Amino acid sequence: MKSLWEFEQFLATDTELTANLDQLESHRKRTKNSYFIIVLIAIAFVCGAGYFMYSHTKESGSGANTNNVIYMIMIFIGIAFVITYLYSFLFRKKTGDNPGMAAFGGNGGFQFDFKDRVIRKMVAFWDPSFRYQINNHIKTAEVLESGMLYPKNYKAGGSDMIQGEIDGVSFRFSDLHLLSEKTYVKKGEDPYNTVMFGSFFIAGFPKTFRHPVFVYSKSSMEALQHEGEKVVLEDPEFMEMFRVYAVDQIEARYILTTSLMERIKAMGKKMGKHLYIAFADNKVYVMNNNSHDRFEASWFKRVDKKETLVQFYDELSEQLSIIEELKLNSNNIWKSE
């Protein structure tokens, strides 16, 4: 695992990365300022219409009513203008795909550029053999192979898939947003429910086993399913943090050794309370439903600051460290130690 010190040395010596960050920071400021100007103009438009409407409220006759209607329309347009651009500014993940950006100075895909020119370099710093795909993600079929979710008509979206091999263990993970179709939809209602929004990790497991084992955080998640019965293990802290289900209780204990439970507890404390793990088909599946998109740059933070880059590096390290934290590359994974 590459240390933080090594990463800081990388930041200090990579001149291409420094140049990219300077350009991206200028891009961020320019785009943010254009949005604020647009919003201020729209607010002034609404306030002006409201003032004129108020000043004509004492007028009599049809002319006043006509003016009021006109001013109400102006206010409505202005408010819609503000809402539209605040939404696109604050909540659109792929601002480069936002047609409104091109109309007001353009963006050129700031988020995409940041990932392509900064996150890609971080991934290559870890290991040049890793493959980073900005617009790819774990597929629905792979999620269902874990056995963690009820089979439904899901719709999957996501980004930032990284795949490769660490010490002989193949892995892939991505941000993932999984939706399910609603059975009944009212007029104008969103036809989908969010099932999970976070990250999904898949890696090879070093030993074969016949039946799946599920280790679930005790936080609720409606779409979760499992095979088998509840397993009670000898570690009270582990049982306080997780629920365990398995068809074969003996095999569950064979997989969940004392040392492996310790590692899962450490990972749970580090990654949060929405952690769900399945051991199935000689793989380990790790779902973190933390409602967090890891590699999106904030419009309100400088992208060229060391603290910002360290935060992104920590997010990357958290995912890649799963293999090392679970010691999936160790021949001693089955020992209780």
C-alpha positions as CSV (number, residue, x, y, z in Angstrom):
1,M,0.0,0.0,0.0
2,K,1.4,3.4,-1.0
3,S,1.8,5.6,2.0
4,L,0.6,9.2,2.4
5,W,4.2,10.3,2.5
6,E,4.8,8.7,-0.8
7,F,1.7,10.4,-2.2
8,E,2.9,13.8,-0.9
9,Q,6.2,13.3,-2.6
10,F,4.4,12.4,-5.8
11,L,2.3,15.7,-5.6
12,A,5.5,17.7,-5.0
13,T,7.4,16.3,-7.9
14,D,4.9,15.6,-10.7
15,T,5.0,18.8,-12.8
16,E,2.4,17.6,-15.2
17,L,-0.1,17.1,-12.4
18,T,0.7,20.6,-11.0
19,A,0.0,22.2,-14.4
20,N,-3.2,20.2,-14.7
21,L,-4.4,21.4,-11.3
22,D,-3.6,25.0,-12.1
23,Q,-5.7,24.8,-15.2
24,L,-8.6,23.0,-13.5
25,E,-8.6,25.5,-10.6
26,S,-9.0,28.4,-13.1
27,H,-11.7,26.5,-14.8
28,R,-13.6,25.9,-11.5
29,K,-13.4,29.6,-10.6
30,R,-14.6,30.7,-14.0
31,T,-17.5,28.4,-14.1
32,K,-18.6,29.0,-10.5
33,N,-18.5,32.8,-11.0
34,S,-20.6,32.5,-14.2
35,Y,-23.2,30.6,-12.2
36,F,-23.3,33.1,-9.5
37,I,-23.7,35.9,-12.0
38,I,-26.6,34.1,-13.6
39,V,-28.3,33.5,-10.2
40,L,-27.8,37.2,-9.2
41,I,-29.4,38.4,-12.5
42,A,-32.3,36.0,-12.0
43,I,-32.8,37.2,-8.4
44,A,-32.7,40.9,-9.5
45,F,-35.2,40.0,-12.2
46,V,-37.6,38.5,-9.6
47,C,-37.2,41.3,-7.1
48,G,-37.7,44.0,-9.8
49,A,-40.9,42.3,-11.0
50,G,-42.1,42.0,-7.4
51,Y,-41.4,45.6,-6.7
52,F,-43.3,46.9,-9.7
53,M,-46.2,44.6,-9.0
54,Y,-46.4,45.9,-5.4
55,S,-46.2,49.5,-6.6
56,H,-49.2,49.0,-8.9
57,T,-51.4,47.2,-6.4
58,K,-53.3,50.4,-5.6
59,E,-54.1,51.1,-9.2
60,S,-57.6,50.5,-10.3
61,G,-59.1,49.1,-13.5
62,S,-58.2,46.3,-15.8
63,G,-54.7,47.8,-16.5
64,A,-53.6,47.0,-13.0
65,N,-54.8,43.4,-13.3
66,T,-53.0,43.0,-16.5
67,N,-49.8,44.4,-15.0
68,N,-50.1,42.0,-12.1
69,V,-50.5,39.1,-14.4
70,I,-47.4,40.2,-16.4
71,Y,-45.3,40.7,-13.2
72,M,-46.4,37.3,-11.9
73,I,-45.3,35.7,-15.1
74,M,-42.0,37.5,-14.8
75,I,-41.5,36.3,-11.2
76,F,-42.4,32.7,-12.2
77,I,-39.8,32.8,-15.0
78,G,-37.2,34.2,-12.7
79,I,-37.8,31.7,-10.0
80,A,-37.7,28.8,-12.5
81,F,-34.5,30.3,-13.8
82,V,-32.9,30.3,-10.4
83,I,-34.1,26.8,-9.5
84,T,-32.9,25.3,-12.8
85,Y,-29.4,26.7,-12.5
86,L,-29.0,26.0,-8.8
87,Y,-30.0,22.4,-9.5
88,S,-27.6,22.0,-12.3
89,F,-24.8,23.7,-10.4
90,L,-25.2,21.9,-7.1
91,F,-26.6,18.5,-8.0
92,R,-25.6,17.6,-11.6
93,K,-22.9,15.0,-11.4
94,K,-21.7,15.4,-15.0
95,T,-21.7,19.2,-15.5
96,G,-20.0,18.7,-18.8
97,D,-23.2,17.1,-20.1
98,N,-25.3,20.1,-19.0
99,P,-26.4,22.1,-22.0
100,G,-26.9,25.1,-19.9
101,M,-23.2,25.4,-19.4
102,A,-22.4,25.8,-23.1
103,A,-25.0,28.7,-23.2
104,F,-23.1,30.6,-20.6
105,G,-19.5,30.3,-21.3
106,G,-19.2,26.6,-21.4
107,N,-17.6,24.1,-19.0
108,G,-15.9,21.5,-21.2
109,G,-16.7,18.8,-18.7
110,F,-15.0,20.0,-15.6
111,Q,-15.8,16.9,-13.6
112,F,-14.6,14.6,-16.4
113,D,-11.4,16.6,-16.9
114,F,-10.7,16.5,-13.2
115,K,-11.1,12.7,-13.1
116,D,-9.2,12.2,-16.4
117,R,-6.3,14.5,-15.5
118,V,-6.0,14.0,-11.7
119,I,-7.8,10.9,-10.4
120,R,-6.4,8.9,-13.3
121,K,-2.9,9.9,-12.3
122,M,-3.6,8.9,-8.7
123,V,-4.7,5.5,-9.9
124,A,-1.6,5.1,-12.0
125,F,0.5,6.2,-9.0
126,W,-0.9,3.2,-7.1
127,D,-0.2,0.8,-9.9
128,P,0.2,1.6,-13.6
129,S,-1.5,-1.7,-14.5
130,F,-4.8,-0.7,-12.9
131,R,-7.5,0.2,-15.4
132,Y,-9.6,3.3,-14.6
133,Q,-12.9,3.9,-16.6
134,I,-14.6,7.1,-15.7
135,N,-18.0,6.4,-17.2
136,N,-18.2,2.6,-16.4
137,H,-19.5,0.9,-13.3
138,I,-20.4,-2.5,-11.8
139,K,-23.3,-4.0,-13.6
140,T,-26.7,-5.1,-12.1
141,A,-26.0,-8.7,-12.9
142,E,-22.8,-8.7,-10.9
143,V,-24.7,-7.2,-7.9
144,L,-27.3,-9.9,-8.1
145,E,-24.6,-12.6,-8.3
146,S,-23.7,-11.6,-4.7
147,G,-27.2,-12.8,-3.5
148,M,-27.5,-9.7,-1.4
149,L,-30.5,-8.1,-3.1
150,Y,-33.9,-9.5,-4.1
151,P,-34.2,-10.0,-7.9
152,K,-36.1,-7.0,-9.3
153,N,-36.1,-4.9,-12.4
154,Y,-33.2,-2.7,-11.4
155,K,-31.7,0.3,-13.2
156,A,-28.0,0.9,-12.5
157,G,-25.9,4.0,-13.0
158,G,-22.5,4.9,-11.7
159,S,-18.9,5.8,-12.5
160,D,-15.3,5.5,-11.7
161,M,-14.7,1.8,-12.1
162,I,-11.2,0.7,-11.2
163,Q,-10.0,-2.9,-11.8
164,G,-6.8,-4.7,-11.6
165,E,-4.8,-7.2,-9.5
166,I,-3.1,-6.9,-6.1
167,D,-0.7,-9.7,-5.1
168,G,-2.6,-12.2,-7.3
169,V,-6.1,-11.1,-6.2
170,S,-8.2,-9.7,-9.0
171,F,-10.7,-6.9,-8.1
172,R,-13.0,-4.3,-9.5
173,F,-15.1,-1.6,-7.8
174,S,-17.0,1.5,-8.7
175,D,-19.5,4.1,-7.5
176,L,-22.9,2.7,-8.0
177,H,-26.5,4.1,-7.9
178,L,-29.0,1.3,-8.1
179,L,-32.7,2.0,-8.7
180,S,-35.8,-0.3,-8.7
181,E,-39.1,0.3,-10.6
182,K,-42.0,1.2,-8.4
183,T,-45.0,-1.2,-8.6
184,Y,-47.5,1.7,-8.6
185,V,-46.7,5.2,-9.9
186,K,-48.8,8.3,-9.5
187,K,-49.0,10.9,-12.2
188,G,-45.9,13.0,-12.3
189,E,-44.1,10.7,-9.7
190,D,-40.6,9.4,-10.2
191,P,-41.1,5.7,-11.4
192,Y,-37.9,4.6,-9.5
193,N,-36.9,4.1,-5.9
194,T,-33.2,4.4,-4.8
195,V,-32.1,1.0,-3.6
196,M,-28.5,1.9,-2.9
197,F,-26.1,4.7,-3.6
198,G,-22.4,4.3,-2.7
199,S,-19.7,1.9,-3.8
200,F,-19.6,-1.8,-4.8
201,F,-16.4,-3.9,-4.6
202,I,-15.8,-7.4,-5.9
203,A,-12.7,-9.5,-5.5
204,G,-11.6,-13.1,-5.7
205,F,-11.6,-15.2,-2.5
206,P,-8.6,-17.5,-1.9
207,K,-10.6,-20.6,-0.9
208,T,-13.6,-22.4,-2.3
209,F,-16.8,-22.9,-0.3
210,R,-20.2,-24.4,-1.2
211,H,-22.7,-22.0,0.3
212,P,-22.8,-18.2,0.6
213,V,-22.3,-16.4,3.9
214,F,-23.7,-12.9,4.5
215,V,-22.4,-10.3,6.9
216,Y,-24.7,-7.3,7.2
217,S,-24.5,-4.1,9.1
218,K,-27.5,-3.7,11.4
219,S,-28.5,-0.5,9.6
220,S,-31.7,-1.2,7.7
221,M,-31.8,-1.6,3.9
222,E,-35.1,-2.6,2.4
223,A,-33.9,-4.6,-0.6
224,L,-31.5,-6.9,1.3
225,Q,-32.0,-10.6,1.2
226,H,-30.0,-13.6,2.4
227,E,-29.9,-17.4,2.3
228,G,-29.9,-19.5,5.4
229,E,-30.4,-18.9,9.1
230,K,-28.9,-16.4,11.5
231,V,-25.4,-17.4,12.8
232,V,-24.3,-16.6,16.4
233,L,-20.6,-16.2,16.7
234,E,-18.3,-16.0,19.7
235,D,-17.3,-12.4,19.2
236,P,-19.8,-10.2,21.1
237,E,-18.5,-6.9,19.5
238,F,-18.8,-8.4,16.0
239,M,-22.4,-9.6,16.8
240,E,-23.2,-6.1,18.1
241,M,-22.0,-4.6,14.7
242,F,-23.2,-7.2,12.3
243,R,-25.9,-9.8,11.5
244,V,-24.6,-13.0,9.9
245,Y,-26.6,-15.5,7.8
246,A,-25.5,-18.8,6.3
247,V,-27.0,-22.1,5.1
248,D,-24.1,-24.1,6.7
249,Q,-23.3,-22.8,10.2
250,I,-20.0,-24.8,10.2
251,E,-18.9,-23.4,6.9
252,A,-19.7,-19.9,8.2
253,R,-17.4,-20.4,11.1
254,Y,-14.8,-21.8,8.7
255,I,-14.9,-18.6,6.7
256,L,-15.3,-16.2,9.6
257,T,-12.2,-16.9,11.6
258,T,-11.3,-14.8,14.6
259,S,-8.7,-12.9,12.5
260,L,-11.1,-12.2,9.6
261,M,-13.8,-11.0,12.0
262,E,-11.3,-8.6,13.5
263,R,-10.5,-7.2,10.0
264,I,-14.2,-6.9,9.1
265,K,-14.8,-5.0,12.4
266,A,-11.9,-2.6,11.6
267,M,-13.3,-2.1,8.1
268,G,-16.8,-1.4,9.5
269,K,-15.5,1.2,11.9
270,K,-13.6,2.8,9.1
271,M,-16.2,2.7,6.3
272,G,-19.3,3.4,8.3
273,K,-22.5,1.6,9.4
274,H,-23.9,0.9,5.9
275,L,-21.6,-1.9,5.1
276,Y,-22.8,-5.2,3.6
277,I,-20.6,-8.2,2.7
278,A,-21.3,-11.4,0.9
279,F,-19.0,-14.4,0.4
280,A,-20.4,-16.2,-2.6
281,D,-19.2,-18.0,-5.7
282,N,-15.6,-17.9,-4.4
283,K,-15.7,-14.1,-4.4
284,V,-16.2,-11.4,-1.7
285,Y,-18.7,-8.7,-2.4
286,V,-18.6,-5.5,-0.4
287,M,-21.4,-2.9,-0.7
288,N,-21.1,0.4,1.1
289,N,-24.4,2.2,0.9
290,N,-23.1,5.5,2.3
291,S,-24.8,7.8,-0.2
292,H,-21.4,9.1,-1.1
293,D,-19.9,9.8,-4.5
294,R,-16.2,9.6,-3.9
295,F,-14.5,11.3,-6.9
296,E,-16.6,14.3,-7.6
297,A,-14.7,17.6,-7.2
298,S,-16.5,20.3,-5.2
299,W,-17.3,23.7,-6.8
300,F,-16.7,25.3,-3.4
301,K,-13.2,23.9,-2.7
302,R,-9.9,24.6,-4.5
303,V,-8.9,21.5,-6.4
304,D,-5.2,22.4,-6.3
305,K,-5.0,22.4,-2.5
306,K,-3.0,19.6,-0.9
307,E,-5.8,18.8,1.6
308,T,-8.3,18.3,-1.2
309,L,-6.0,15.9,-3.0
310,V,-5.3,14.0,0.1
311,Q,-9.0,13.6,0.7
312,F,-9.4,12.0,-2.7
313,Y,-6.4,9.8,-2.1
314,D,-7.9,8.6,1.1
315,E,-11.1,7.7,-0.8
316,L,-9.1,5.7,-3.3
317,S,-7.0,4.1,-0.5
318,E,-10.1,3.0,1.4
319,Q,-11.3,0.9,-1.5
320,L,-8.0,-0.6,-2.5
321,S,-7.1,-1.4,1.1
322,I,-10.1,-3.8,1.3
323,I,-7.8,-6.5,-0.1
324,E,-5.1,-5.9,2.4
325,E,-7.5,-5.3,5.3
326,L,-9.2,-8.6,4.7
327,K,-5.9,-10.2,3.8
328,L,-7.4,-11.8,0.7
329,N,-3.9,-12.2,-0.6
330,S,-2.7,-14.2,2.4
331,N,-2.5,-18.0,2.6
332,N,-3.2,-17.6,6.3
333,I,-6.7,-16.2,5.9
334,W,-8.2,-19.3,7.3
335,K,-6.1,-19.3,10.5
336,S,-7.6,-18.0,13.7
337,E,-4.3,-16.4,14.7
